[in-house]
Amino acid sequence: MVKVLVVDDDPAILEILTAYLERSGYDVTTSMNGLDAEHLLGKVDVAILDWMLPGQSGVDLTRHARASYPNLPLLLLTARGDEDDRVHGLKSGADDYVVKPFSPREVVARVEALLRRANVRDVITLGSLVIGAQARTVTLAGADLSLSRTEFELLLTLARHSGIAFSRERLLERVWGVEFAGTERVVDVNIQMLRRKLGDDPDAPTFIETVRGFGYRFKDEDL
């Protein structure tokens, strides 16, 4: 399921956007503080950020997100409608911009457009491997694979960003969450189990490559 982060200090806006996004099939995480939202950026597929936030502004959060997660789609919400403000927001790293008051349906449509541009798909086909993000299904050469929740989230995270290396730390944040108290070794153990189910030889992988001293990446889509 595609994960969306919504950051706004207005509870009413959080409630209505969450309702519309969940109705459209998204998994929604919310925050009311710019500083608190920083650690959530690495766990989602798209972020909706209000301009005016406690802790740090949405523009500063956008800059941080763009520097740390260059491929993360970012939508900025603001009451500032002047051209100079729109340009400033886009130059800070936002991919799109919506002025308040807005239609929640428009926000959902813009999120869908950003995800299409970023190639975040519901069904991912990589060679003989087919992953259904919404249905949470995986088939390999037409045969169903039974994966644990953790194995599925690992596979989906890597497959959605094929060719991009993920550190063990970032995989921990993305799959287990920032509150997880275990060590990075749990990533290695789950990758081993996932490879076994995929029939993947770590020395000559078809799907998941080891990036020595760093983490893992899914091989490019040209399989």
Disulfide bonds with the S-S distance in Angstrom:
none
